[in-house]
Amino acid sequence: MEPDVLVLDEPAAGLDPAGRQEILSLISSWHLERGMTTVLVTHDMDDVVTYADKVIVMDKGQVVFHDDV
C-alpha cells in the first residue's frame, strides 16, 4: 500500500529512547522520501519541534492554536 496520508496516534508511546528515536526517524524518512502527508498525534512537544512542520493544538475538541512550528 502507498497511502497519500499517514495518520499516527502516539506512535512512540511506551518506547524506550532508542526505540522512540528509531520509529520517529523512520516515519520522518517515509514522509520526506515518499512525499506523503503525515499527521502525528502526540502530547510530546519535543516530538513536535523535532519532526513537525506545522502544529495544531486542540483542547476539548477545539483548535486553540494552528501555526508553523
Predicted model as a PDB file, atoms N, CA, C, CB and O in Angstrom, pLDDT in the B-factor column:
MODEL        1                                                                  
ATOM      1  N   MET A   1       0.839  -1.181   0.000  1.00 77.00           N  
ATOM      2  CA  MET A   1       0.000   0.000   0.000  1.00 77.00           C  
ATOM      3  C   MET A   1       0.883   1.243   0.000  1.00 77.00           C  
ATOM      4  CB  MET A   1      -0.954  -0.001   1.216  1.00 77.00           C  
ATOM      5  O   MET A   1       1.935   1.277   0.638  1.00 77.00           O  
ATOM      6  N   GLU A   2       0.445   2.235  -0.709  1.00 80.00           N  
ATOM      7  CA  GLU A   2       1.165   3.503  -0.765  1.00 80.00           C  
ATOM      8  C   GLU A   2       0.183   4.635  -0.522  1.00 80.00           C  
ATOM      9  CB  GLU A   2       1.889   3.680  -2.130  1.00 80.00           C  
ATOM     10  O   GLU A   2      -0.265   5.284  -1.467  1.00 80.00           O  
ATOM     11  N   PRO A   3      -0.157   4.877   0.742  1.00 86.00           N  
ATOM     12  CA  PRO A   3      -1.155   5.914   1.037  1.00 86.00           C  
ATOM     13  C   PRO A   3      -0.622   7.310   0.754  1.00 86.00           C  
ATOM     14  CB  PRO A   3      -1.600   5.820   2.492  1.00 86.00           C  
ATOM     15  O   PRO A   3       0.586   7.544   0.795  1.00 86.00           O  
ATOM     16  N   ASP A   4      -1.530   8.233   0.467  1.00 88.00           N  
ATOM     17  CA  ASP A   4      -1.166   9.640   0.318  1.00 88.00           C  
ATOM     18  C   ASP A   4      -1.058  10.315   1.673  1.00 88.00           C  
ATOM     19  CB  ASP A   4      -2.187  10.372  -0.552  1.00 88.00           C  
ATOM     20  O   ASP A   4      -0.324  11.290   1.832  1.00 88.00           O  
ATOM     21  N   VAL A   5      -1.796   9.789   2.655  1.00 92.00           N  
ATOM     22  CA  VAL A   5      -1.823  10.361   4.000  1.00 92.00           C  
ATOM     23  C   VAL A   5      -1.607   9.242   5.004  1.00 92.00           C  
ATOM     24  CB  VAL A   5      -3.166  11.105   4.277  1.00 92.00           C  
ATOM     25  O   VAL A   5      -2.223   8.181   4.909  1.00 92.00           O  
ATOM     26  N   LEU A   6      -0.725   9.488   5.968  1.00 92.00           N  
ATOM     27  CA  LEU A   6      -0.463   8.555   7.048  1.00 92.00           C  
ATOM     28  C   LEU A   6      -0.853   9.246   8.351  1.00 92.00           C  
ATOM     29  CB  LEU A   6       1.040   8.095   7.063  1.00 92.00           C  
ATOM     30  O   LEU A   6      -0.316  10.307   8.671  1.00 92.00           O  
ATOM     31  N   VAL A   7      -1.784   8.654   9.110  1.00 95.00           N  
ATOM     32  CA  VAL A   7      -2.242   9.225  10.378  1.00 95.00           C  
ATOM     33  C   VAL A   7      -1.747   8.315  11.496  1.00 95.00           C  
ATOM     34  CB  VAL A   7      -3.815   9.376  10.415  1.00 95.00           C  
ATOM     35  O   VAL A   7      -2.030   7.117  11.503  1.00 95.00           O  
ATOM     36  N   LEU A   8      -1.006   8.892  12.438  1.00 95.00           N  
ATOM     37  CA  LEU A   8      -0.401   8.128  13.527  1.00 95.00           C  
ATOM     38  C   LEU A   8      -0.798   8.734  14.863  1.00 95.00           C  
ATOM     39  CB  LEU A   8       1.137   8.090  13.386  1.00 95.00           C  
ATOM     40  O   LEU A   8      -0.660   9.939  15.070  1.00 95.00           O  
ATOM     41  N   ASP A   9      -1.287   7.906  15.758  1.00 96.00           N  
ATOM     42  CA  ASP A   9      -1.700   8.349  17.080  1.00 96.00           C  
ATOM     43  C   ASP A   9      -0.703   7.835  18.106  1.00 96.00           C  
ATOM     44  CB  ASP A   9      -3.135   7.862  17.410  1.00 96.00           C  
ATOM     45  O   ASP A   9      -0.690   6.649  18.433  1.00 96.00           O  
ATOM     46  N   GLU A  10       0.130   8.734  18.609  1.00 95.00           N  
ATOM     47  CA  GLU A  10       1.143   8.412  19.621  1.00 95.00           C  
ATOM     48  C   GLU A  10       1.998   7.204  19.204  1.00 95.00           C  
ATOM     49  CB  GLU A  10       0.465   8.132  20.973  1.00 95.00           C  
ATOM     50  O   GLU A  10       2.063   6.224  19.947  1.00 95.00           O  
ATOM     51  N   PRO A  11       2.656   7.251  18.035  1.00 93.00           N  
ATOM     52  CA  PRO A  11       3.396   6.079  17.549  1.00 93.00           C  
ATOM     53  C   PRO A  11       4.593   5.694  18.413  1.00 93.00           C  
ATOM     54  CB  PRO A  11       3.868   6.333  16.153  1.00 93.00           C  
ATOM     55  O   PRO A  11       5.059   4.558  18.332  1.00 93.00           O  
ATOM     56  N   ALA A  12       5.102   6.605  19.233  1.00 92.00           N  
ATOM     57  CA  ALA A  12       6.275   6.308  20.056  1.00 92.00           C  
ATOM     58  C   ALA A  12       5.919   6.090  21.524  1.00 92.00           C  
ATOM     59  CB  ALA A  12       7.285   7.431  19.941  1.00 92.00           C  
ATOM     60  O   ALA A  12       6.813   5.950  22.359  1.00 92.00           O  
ATOM     61  N   ALA A  13       4.627   6.059  21.851  1.00 92.00           N  
ATOM     62  CA  ALA A  13       4.208   5.888  23.242  1.00 92.00           C  
ATOM     63  C   ALA A  13       4.717   4.557  23.788  1.00 92.00           C  
ATOM     64  CB  ALA A  13       2.669   5.965  23.361  1.00 92.00           C  
ATOM     65  O   ALA A  13       4.561   3.511  23.159  1.00 92.00           O  
ATOM     66  N   GLY A  14       5.320   4.616  24.953  1.00 92.00           N  
ATOM     67  CA  GLY A  14       5.779   3.409  25.625  1.00 92.00           C  
ATOM     68  C   GLY A  14       7.119   2.879  25.151  1.00 92.00           C  
ATOM     69  O   GLY A  14       7.588   1.860  25.659  1.00 92.00           O  
ATOM     70  N   LEU A  15       7.744   3.538  24.195  1.00 94.00           N  
ATOM     71  CA  LEU A  15       9.042   3.069  23.707  1.00 94.00           C  
ATOM     72  C   LEU A  15      10.178   3.673  24.525  1.00 94.00           C  
ATOM     73  CB  LEU A  15       9.218   3.418  22.219  1.00 94.00           C  
ATOM     74  O   LEU A  15      10.051   4.768  25.071  1.00 94.00           O  
ATOM     75  N   ASP A  16      11.298   2.939  24.601  1.00 95.00           N  
ATOM     76  CA  ASP A  16      12.483   3.488  25.241  1.00 95.00           C  
ATOM     77  C   ASP A  16      13.066   4.564  24.330  1.00 95.00           C  
ATOM     78  CB  ASP A  16      13.534   2.371  25.541  1.00 95.00           C  
ATOM     79  O   ASP A  16      12.671   4.651  23.167  1.00 95.00           O  
ATOM     80  N   PRO A  17      14.001   5.392  24.826  1.00 92.00           N  
ATOM     81  CA  PRO A  17      14.520   6.494  23.997  1.00 92.00           C  
ATOM     82  C   PRO A  17      15.081   6.056  22.645  1.00 92.00           C  
ATOM     83  CB  PRO A  17      15.592   7.217  24.750  1.00 92.00           C  
ATOM     84  O   PRO A  17      14.875   6.742  21.644  1.00 92.00           O  
ATOM     85  N   ALA A  18      15.780   4.932  22.601  1.00 94.00           N  
ATOM     86  CA  ALA A  18      16.345   4.478  21.319  1.00 94.00           C  
ATOM     87  C   ALA A  18      15.233   4.049  20.362  1.00 94.00           C  
ATOM     88  CB  ALA A  18      17.334   3.306  21.544  1.00 94.00           C  
ATOM     89  O   ALA A  18      15.277   4.374  19.175  1.00 94.00           O  
ATOM     90  N   GLY A  19      14.250   3.329  20.864  1.00 94.00           N  
ATOM     91  CA  GLY A  19      13.127   2.901  20.027  1.00 94.00           C  
ATOM     92  C   GLY A  19      12.308   4.076  19.545  1.00 94.00           C  
ATOM     93  O   GLY A  19      11.844   4.095  18.404  1.00 94.00           O  
ATOM     94  N   ARG A  20      12.127   5.068  20.423  1.00 93.00           N  
ATOM     95  CA  ARG A  20      11.384   6.286  20.082  1.00 93.00           C  
ATOM     96  C   ARG A  20      12.071   7.007  18.918  1.00 93.00           C  
ATOM     97  CB  ARG A  20      11.272   7.228  21.318  1.00 93.00           C  
ATOM     98  O   ARG A  20      11.426   7.381  17.939  1.00 93.00           O  
ATOM     99  N   GLN A  21      13.367   7.194  19.038  1.00 92.00           N  
ATOM    100  CA  GLN A  21      14.126   7.897  18.002  1.00 92.00           C  
ATOM    101  C   GLN A  21      14.095   7.102  16.702  1.00 92.00           C  
ATOM    102  CB  GLN A  21      15.586   8.133  18.455  1.00 92.00           C  
ATOM    103  O   GLN A  21      13.983   7.682  15.622  1.00 92.00           O  
ATOM    104  N   GLU A  22      14.195   5.788  16.799  1.00 95.00           N  
ATOM    105  CA  GLU A  22      14.205   4.945  15.605  1.00 95.00           C  
ATOM    106  C   GLU A  22      12.877   5.017  14.853  1.00 95.00           C  
ATOM    107  CB  GLU A  22      14.510   3.498  15.986  1.00 95.00           C  
ATOM    108  O   GLU A  22      12.866   5.205  13.637  1.00 95.00           O  
ATOM    109  N   ILE A  23      11.772   4.871  15.555  1.00 95.00           N  
ATOM    110  CA  ILE A  23      10.469   4.877  14.872  1.00 95.00           C  
ATOM    111  C   ILE A  23      10.147   6.257  14.310  1.00 95.00           C  
ATOM    112  CB  ILE A  23       9.355   4.433  15.834  1.00 95.00           C  
ATOM    113  O   ILE A  23       9.627   6.358  13.199  1.00 95.00           O  
ATOM    114  N   LEU A  24      10.443   7.313  15.048  1.00 94.00           N  
ATOM    115  CA  LEU A  24      10.142   8.659  14.549  1.00 94.00           C  
ATOM    116  C   LEU A  24      11.051   9.045  13.380  1.00 94.00           C  
ATOM    117  CB  LEU A  24      10.285   9.683  15.677  1.00 94.00           C  
ATOM    118  O   LEU A  24      10.619   9.752  12.470  1.00 94.00           O  
ATOM    119  N   SER A  25      12.287   8.591  13.398  1.00 94.00           N  
ATOM    120  CA  SER A  25      13.181   8.834  12.255  1.00 94.00           C  
ATOM    121  C   SER A  25      12.692   8.096  11.009  1.00 94.00           C  
ATOM    122  CB  SER A  25      14.621   8.397  12.593  1.00 94.00           C  
ATOM    123  O   SER A  25      12.756   8.626   9.900  1.00 94.00           O  
ATOM    124  N   LEU A  26      12.206   6.871  11.201  1.00 92.00           N  
ATOM    125  CA  LEU A  26      11.667   6.102  10.086  1.00 92.00           C  
ATOM    126  C   LEU A  26      10.443   6.792   9.492  1.00 92.00           C  
ATOM    127  CB  LEU A  26      11.308   4.684  10.538  1.00 92.00           C  
ATOM    128  O   LEU A  26      10.319   6.897   8.272  1.00 92.00           O  
ATOM    129  N   ILE A  27       9.547   7.258  10.346  1.00 91.00           N  
ATOM    130  CA  ILE A  27       8.357   7.966   9.879  1.00 91.00           C  
ATOM    131  C   ILE A  27       8.759   9.232   9.126  1.00 91.00           C  
ATOM    132  CB  ILE A  27       7.431   8.316  11.065  1.00 91.00           C  
ATOM    133  O   ILE A  27       8.185   9.546   8.084  1.00 91.00           O  
ATOM    134  N   SER A  28       9.738   9.952   9.650  1.00 92.00           N  
ATOM    135  CA  SER A  28      10.217  11.170   9.001  1.00 92.00           C  
ATOM    136  C   SER A  28      10.812  10.854   7.623  1.00 92.00           C  
ATOM    137  CB  SER A  28      11.265  11.873   9.887  1.00 92.00           C  
ATOM    138  O   SER A  28      10.591  11.595   6.666  1.00 92.00           O  
ATOM    139  N   SER A  29      11.552   9.777   7.528  1.00 92.00           N  
ATOM    140  CA  SER A  29      12.138   9.363   6.241  1.00 92.00           C  
ATOM    141  C   SER A  29      11.053   9.042   5.224  1.00 92.00           C  
ATOM    142  CB  SER A  29      13.054   8.139   6.430  1.00 92.00           C  
ATOM    143  O   SER A  29      11.138   9.456   4.067  1.00 92.00           O  
ATOM    144  N   TRP A  30      10.019   8.294   5.659  1.00 87.00           N  
ATOM    145  CA  TRP A  30       8.904   7.993   4.752  1.00 87.00           C  
ATOM    146  C   TRP A  30       8.268   9.272   4.253  1.00 87.00           C  
ATOM    147  CB  TRP A  30       7.852   7.118   5.449  1.00 87.00           C  
ATOM    148  O   TRP A  30       7.970   9.416   3.067  1.00 87.00           O  
ATOM    149  N   HIS A  31       8.064  10.198   5.174  1.00 88.00           N  
ATOM    150  CA  HIS A  31       7.430  11.474   4.824  1.00 88.00           C  
ATOM    151  C   HIS A  31       8.243  12.198   3.752  1.00 88.00           C  
ATOM    152  CB  HIS A  31       7.281  12.370   6.077  1.00 88.00           C  
ATOM    153  O   HIS A  31       7.691  12.655   2.751  1.00 88.00           O  
ATOM    154  N   LEU A  32       9.533  12.299   3.960  1.00 89.00           N  
ATOM    155  CA  LEU A  32      10.394  13.037   3.028  1.00 89.00           C  
ATOM    156  C   LEU A  32      10.583  12.302   1.708  1.00 89.00           C  
ATOM    157  CB  LEU A  32      11.746  13.293   3.663  1.00 89.00           C  
ATOM    158  O   LEU A  32      10.481  12.913   0.644  1.00 89.00           O  
ATOM    159  N   GLU A  33      10.858  11.003   1.759  1.00 90.00           N  
ATOM    160  CA  GLU A  33      11.162  10.237   0.547  1.00 90.00           C  
ATOM    161  C   GLU A  33       9.937  10.007  -0.332  1.00 90.00           C  
ATOM    162  CB  GLU A  33      11.766   8.907   0.922  1.00 90.00           C  
ATOM    163  O   GLU A  33      10.050   9.994  -1.558  1.00 90.00           O  
ATOM    164  N   ARG A  34       8.778   9.828   0.276  1.00 89.00           N  
ATOM    165  CA  ARG A  34       7.578   9.484  -0.482  1.00 89.00           C  
ATOM    166  C   ARG A  34       6.641  10.667  -0.694  1.00 89.00           C  
ATOM    167  CB  ARG A  34       6.839   8.384   0.217  1.00 89.00           C  
ATOM    168  O   ARG A  34       5.635  10.545  -1.393  1.00 89.00           O  
ATOM    169  N   GLY A  35       6.967  11.812  -0.094  1.00 87.00           N  
ATOM    170  CA  GLY A  35       6.118  12.984  -0.250  1.00 87.00           C  
ATOM    171  C   GLY A  35       4.739  12.789   0.349  1.00 87.00           C  
ATOM    172  O   GLY A  35       3.763  13.379  -0.113  1.00 87.00           O  
ATOM    173  N   MET A  36       4.665  11.964   1.371  1.00 88.00           N  
ATOM    174  CA  MET A  36       3.390  11.596   1.978  1.00 88.00           C  
ATOM    175  C   MET A  36       3.035  12.576   3.091  1.00 88.00           C  
ATOM    176  CB  MET A  36       3.444  10.155   2.524  1.00 88.00           C  
ATOM    177  O   MET A  36       3.882  12.918   3.916  1.00 88.00           O  
ATOM    178  N   THR A  37       1.784  13.026   3.113  1.00 91.00           N  
ATOM    179  CA  THR A  37       1.295  13.844   4.215  1.00 91.00           C  
ATOM    180  C   THR A  37       1.228  12.960   5.448  1.00 91.00           C  
ATOM    181  CB  THR A  37      -0.101  14.477   3.891  1.00 91.00           C  
ATOM    182  O   THR A  37       0.669  11.864   5.399  1.00 91.00           O  
ATOM    183  N   THR A  38       1.797  13.430   6.556  1.00 93.00           N  
ATOM    184  CA  THR A  38       1.824  12.659   7.787  1.00 93.00           C  
ATOM    185  C   THR A  38       1.203  13.478   8.902  1.00 93.00           C  
ATOM    186  CB  THR A  38       3.264  12.240   8.149  1.00 93.00           C  
ATOM    187  O   THR A  38       1.628  14.600   9.178  1.00 93.00           O  
ATOM    188  N   VAL A  39       0.191  12.904   9.538  1.00 94.00           N  
ATOM    189  CA  VAL A  39      -0.456  13.539  10.683  1.00 94.00           C  
ATOM    190  C   VAL A  39      -0.003  12.758  11.911  1.00 94.00           C  
ATOM    191  CB  VAL A  39      -2.043  13.557  10.543  1.00 94.00           C  
ATOM    192  O   VAL A  39      -0.284  11.567  12.038  1.00 94.00           O  
ATOM    193  N   LEU A  40       0.693  13.434  12.804  1.00 93.00           N  
ATOM    194  CA  LEU A  40       1.242  12.805  14.004  1.00 93.00           C  
ATOM    195  C   LEU A  40       0.546  13.387  15.221  1.00 93.00           C  
ATOM    196  CB  LEU A  40       2.783  13.009  14.097  1.00 93.00           C  
ATOM    197  O   LEU A  40       0.685  14.573  15.520  1.00 93.00           O  
ATOM    198  N   VAL A  41      -0.203  12.548  15.919  1.00 95.00           N  
ATOM    199  CA  VAL A  41      -0.865  12.973  17.150  1.00 95.00           C  
ATOM    200  C   VAL A  41       0.073  12.642  18.297  1.00 95.00           C  
ATOM    201  CB  VAL A  41      -2.271  12.277  17.334  1.00 95.00           C  
ATOM    202  O   VAL A  41       0.489  11.494  18.451  1.00 95.00           O  
ATOM    203  N   THR A  42       0.410  13.652  19.110  1.00 93.00           N  
ATOM    204  CA  THR A  42       1.319  13.430  20.219  1.00 93.00           C  
ATOM    205  C   THR A  42       1.080  14.462  21.312  1.00 93.00           C  
ATOM    206  CB  THR A  42       2.773  13.480  19.742  1.00 93.00           C  
ATOM    207  O   THR A  42       0.583  15.560  21.063  1.00 93.00           O  
ATOM    208  N   HIS A  43       1.445  14.079  22.520  1.00 91.00           N  
ATOM    209  CA  HIS A  43       1.434  15.016  23.639  1.00 91.00           C  
ATOM    210  C   HIS A  43       2.846  15.519  23.922  1.00 91.00           C  
ATOM    211  CB  HIS A  43       0.838  14.354  24.896  1.00 91.00           C  
ATOM    212  O   HIS A  43       3.043  16.379  24.781  1.00 91.00           O  
ATOM    213  N   ASP A  44       3.822  14.983  23.202  1.00 91.00           N  
ATOM    214  CA  ASP A  44       5.235  15.301  23.437  1.00 91.00           C  
ATOM    215  C   ASP A  44       5.668  16.455  22.535  1.00 91.00           C  
ATOM    216  CB  ASP A  44       6.128  14.055  23.187  1.00 91.00           C  
ATOM    217  O   ASP A  44       5.872  16.279  21.334  1.00 91.00           O  
ATOM    218  N   MET A  45       5.804  17.630  23.130  1.00 90.00           N  
ATOM    219  CA  MET A  45       6.156  18.814  22.337  1.00 90.00           C  
ATOM    220  C   MET A  45       7.582  18.735  21.781  1.00 90.00           C  
ATOM    221  CB  MET A  45       6.004  20.075  23.187  1.00 90.00           C  
ATOM    222  O   MET A  45       7.892  19.408  20.799  1.00 90.00           O  
ATOM    223  N   ASP A  46       8.454  17.925  22.393  1.00 89.00           N  
ATOM    224  CA  ASP A  46       9.780  17.713  21.816  1.00 89.00           C  
ATOM    225  C   ASP A  46       9.665  17.022  20.457  1.00 89.00           C  
ATOM    226  CB  ASP A  46      10.660  16.878  22.771  1.00 89.00           C  
ATOM    227  O   ASP A  46      10.412  17.342  19.533  1.00 89.00           O  
ATOM    228  N   ASP A  47       8.728  16.073  20.335  1.00 89.00           N  
ATOM    229  CA  ASP A  47       8.492  15.415  19.041  1.00 89.00           C  
ATOM    230  C   ASP A  47       7.980  16.426  18.021  1.00 89.00           C  
ATOM    231  CB  ASP A  47       7.480  14.248  19.192  1.00 89.00           C  
ATOM    232  O   ASP A  47       8.372  16.392  16.855  1.00 89.00           O  
ATOM    233  N   VAL A  48       7.113  17.317  18.458  1.00 91.00           N  
ATOM    234  CA  VAL A  48       6.563  18.344  17.567  1.00 91.00           C  
ATOM    235  C   VAL A  48       7.687  19.217  17.022  1.00 91.00           C  
ATOM    236  CB  VAL A  48       5.514  19.213  18.307  1.00 91.00           C  
ATOM    237  O   VAL A  48       7.770  19.449  15.816  1.00 91.00           O  
ATOM    238  N   VAL A  49       8.544  19.695  17.905  1.00 92.00           N  
ATOM    239  CA  VAL A  49       9.643  20.579  17.496  1.00 92.00           C  
ATOM    240  C   VAL A  49      10.603  19.863  16.547  1.00 92.00           C  
ATOM    241  CB  VAL A  49      10.407  21.088  18.731  1.00 92.00           C  
ATOM    242  O   VAL A  49      11.105  20.456  15.592  1.00 92.00           O  
ATOM    243  N   THR A  50      10.851  18.592  16.818  1.00 90.00           N  
ATOM    244  CA  THR A  50      11.828  17.840  16.027  1.00 90.00           C  
ATOM    245  C   THR A  50      11.287  17.372  14.685  1.00 90.00           C  
ATOM    246  CB  THR A  50      12.301  16.652  16.807  1.00 90.00           C  
ATOM    247  O   THR A  50      12.015  17.387  13.692  1.00 90.00           O  
ATOM    248  N   TYR A  51      10.015  16.954  14.633  1.00 90.00           N  
ATOM    249  CA  TYR A  51       9.518  16.259  13.451  1.00 90.00           C  
ATOM    250  C   TYR A  51       8.421  16.976  12.677  1.00 90.00           C  
ATOM    251  CB  TYR A  51       9.021  14.946  13.850  1.00 90.00           C  
ATOM    252  O   TYR A  51       8.106  16.562  11.561  1.00 90.00           O  
ATOM    253  N   ALA A  52       7.834  18.020  13.215  1.00 92.00           N  
ATOM    254  CA  ALA A  52       6.678  18.639  12.553  1.00 92.00           C  
ATOM    255  C   ALA A  52       7.046  19.918  11.810  1.00 92.00           C  
ATOM    256  CB  ALA A  52       5.596  18.943  13.573  1.00 92.00           C  
ATOM    257  O   ALA A  52       7.997  20.611  12.172  1.00 92.00           O  
ATOM    258  N   ASP A  53       6.277  20.216  10.764  1.00 91.00           N  
ATOM    259  CA  ASP A  53       6.384  21.488  10.052  1.00 91.00           C  
ATOM    260  C   ASP A  53       5.306  22.454  10.545  1.00 91.00           C  
ATOM    261  CB  ASP A  53       6.260  21.272   8.521  1.00 91.00           C  
ATOM    262  O   ASP A  53       5.522  23.661  10.655  1.00 91.00           O  
ATOM    263  N   LYS A  54       4.156  21.887  10.833  1.00 94.00           N  
ATOM    264  CA  LYS A  54       3.005  22.670  11.297  1.00 94.00           C  
ATOM    265  C   LYS A  54       2.508  22.037  12.583  1.00 94.00           C  
ATOM    266  CB  LYS A  54       1.863  22.729  10.214  1.00 94.00           C  
ATOM    267  O   LYS A  54       2.713  20.845  12.816  1.00 94.00           O  
ATOM    268  N   VAL A  55       1.855  22.832  13.417  1.00 95.00           N  
ATOM    269  CA  VAL A  55       1.314  22.324  14.669  1.00 95.00           C  
ATOM    270  C   VAL A  55      -0.111  22.832  14.859  1.00 95.00           C  
ATOM    271  CB  VAL A  55       2.204  22.740  15.860  1.00 95.00           C  
ATOM    272  O   VAL A  55      -0.428  23.993  14.599  1.00 95.00           O  
ATOM    273  N   ILE A  56      -0.948  21.922  15.320  1.00 95.00           N  
ATOM    274  CA  ILE A  56      -2.312  22.279  15.714  1.00 95.00           C  
ATOM    275  C   ILE A  56      -2.474  21.810  17.160  1.00 95.00           C  
ATOM    276  CB  ILE A  56      -3.409  21.624  14.749  1.00 95.00           C  
ATOM    277  O   ILE A  56      -2.276  20.632  17.460  1.00 95.00           O  
ATOM    278  N   VAL A  57      -2.828  22.720  18.038  1.00 94.00           N  
ATOM    279  CA  VAL A  57      -3.076  22.377  19.437  1.00 94.00           C  
ATOM    280  C   VAL A  57      -4.581  22.403  19.644  1.00 94.00           C  
ATOM    281  CB  VAL A  57      -2.342  23.366  20.424  1.00 94.00           C  
ATOM    282  O   VAL A  57      -5.263  23.361  19.278  1.00 94.00           O  
ATOM    283  N   MET A  58      -5.085  21.317  20.243  1.00 94.00           N  
ATOM    284  CA  MET A  58      -6.523  21.216  20.471  1.00 94.00           C  
ATOM    285  C   MET A  58      -6.804  21.096  21.963  1.00 94.00           C  
ATOM    286  CB  MET A  58      -7.116  20.010  19.709  1.00 94.00           C  
ATOM    287  O   MET A  58      -6.001  20.555  22.723  1.00 94.00           O  
ATOM    288  N   ASP A  59      -7.954  21.610  22.359  1.00 95.00           N  
ATOM    289  CA  ASP A  59      -8.420  21.494  23.733  1.00 95.00           C  
ATOM    290  C   ASP A  59      -9.912  21.186  23.695  1.00 95.00           C  
ATOM    291  CB  ASP A  59      -8.127  22.801  24.552  1.00 95.00           C  
ATOM    292  O   ASP A  59     -10.709  21.971  23.182  1.00 95.00           O  
ATOM    293  N   LYS A  60     -10.275  20.036  24.243  1.00 96.00           N  
ATOM    294  CA  LYS A  60     -11.675  19.619  24.284  1.00 96.00           C  
ATOM    295  C   LYS A  60     -12.320  19.632  22.893  1.00 96.00           C  
ATOM    296  CB  LYS A  60     -12.460  20.525  25.226  1.00 96.00           C  
ATOM    297  O   LYS A  60     -13.471  20.038  22.733  1.00 96.00           O  
ATOM    298  N   GLY A  61     -11.555  19.178  21.892  1.00 94.00           N  
ATOM    299  CA  GLY A  61     -12.083  19.065  20.543  1.00 94.00           C  
ATOM    300  C   GLY A  61     -12.063  20.346  19.729  1.00 94.00           C  
ATOM    301  O   GLY A  61     -12.521  20.356  18.587  1.00 94.00           O  
ATOM    302  N   GLN A  62     -11.543  21.421  20.292  1.00 97.00           N  
ATOM    303  CA  GLN A  62     -11.488  22.705  19.595  1.00 97.00           C  
ATOM    304  C   GLN A  62     -10.038  23.082  19.286  1.00 97.00           C  
ATOM    305  CB  GLN A  62     -12.163  23.810  20.440  1.00 97.00           C  
ATOM    306  O   GLN A  62      -9.153  22.883  20.118  1.00 97.00           O  
ATOM    307  N   VAL A  63      -9.798  23.619  18.104  1.00 97.00           N  
ATOM    308  CA  VAL A  63      -8.470  24.105  17.750  1.00 97.00           C  
ATOM    309  C   VAL A  63      -8.226  25.409  18.508  1.00 97.00           C  
ATOM    310  CB  VAL A  63      -8.331  24.314  16.199  1.00 97.00           C  
ATOM    311  O   VAL A  63      -8.995  26.362  18.382  1.00 97.00           O  
ATOM    312  N   VAL A  64      -7.146  25.443  19.298  1.00 97.00           N  
ATOM    313  CA  VAL A  64      -6.808  26.649  20.042  1.00 97.00           C  
ATOM    314  C   VAL A  64      -5.524  27.309  19.518  1.00 97.00           C  
ATOM    315  CB  VAL A  64      -6.655  26.318  21.520  1.00 97.00           C  
ATOM    316  O   VAL A  64      -5.206  28.437  19.896  1.00 97.00           O  
ATOM    317  N   PHE A  65      -4.787  26.600  18.644  1.00 96.00           N  
ATOM    318  CA  PHE A  65      -3.574  27.161  18.065  1.00 96.00           C  
ATOM    319  C   PHE A  65      -3.276  26.396  16.793  1.00 96.00           C  
ATOM    320  CB  PHE A  65      -2.372  27.095  19.062  1.00 96.00           C  
ATOM    321  O   PHE A  65      -3.393  25.171  16.763  1.00 96.00           O  
ATOM    322  N   HIS A  66      -2.886  27.111  15.727  1.00 96.00           N  
ATOM    323  CA  HIS A  66      -2.511  26.491  14.455  1.00 96.00           C  
ATOM    324  C   HIS A  66      -1.480  27.396  13.801  1.00 96.00           C  
ATOM    325  CB  HIS A  66      -3.762  26.270  13.517  1.00 96.00           C  
ATOM    326  O   HIS A  66      -1.778  28.544  13.473  1.00 96.00           O  
ATOM    327  N   ASP A  67      -0.264  26.882  13.608  1.00 96.00           N  
ATOM    328  CA  ASP A  67       0.794  27.724  13.056  1.00 96.00           C  
ATOM    329  C   ASP A  67       1.953  26.829  12.617  1.00 96.00           C  
ATOM    330  CB  ASP A  67       1.270  28.787  14.099  1.00 96.00           C  
ATOM    331  O   ASP A  67       1.932  25.615  12.820  1.00 96.00           O  
ATOM    332  N   ASP A  68       2.955  27.451  12.017  1.00 95.00           N  
ATOM    333  CA  ASP A  68       4.223  26.756  11.738  1.00 95.00           C  
ATOM    334  C   ASP A  68       4.915  26.496  13.057  1.00 95.00           C  
ATOM    335  CB  ASP A  68       5.145  27.590  10.779  1.00 95.00           C  
ATOM    336  O   ASP A  68       4.736  27.230  14.029  1.00 95.00           O  
ATOM    337  N   VAL A  69       5.716  25.427  13.075  1.00 91.00           N  
ATOM    338  CA  VAL A  69       6.481  25.119  14.287  1.00 91.00           C  
ATOM    339  C   VAL A  69       7.485  26.225  14.489  1.00 91.00           C  
ATOM    340  CB  VAL A  69       7.191  23.727  14.193  1.00 91.00           C  
ATOM    341  O   VAL A  69       8.253  26.194  15.450  1.00 91.00           O  
TER     342      VAL A  69                                                      
ENDMDL                                                                          
END                                                                             
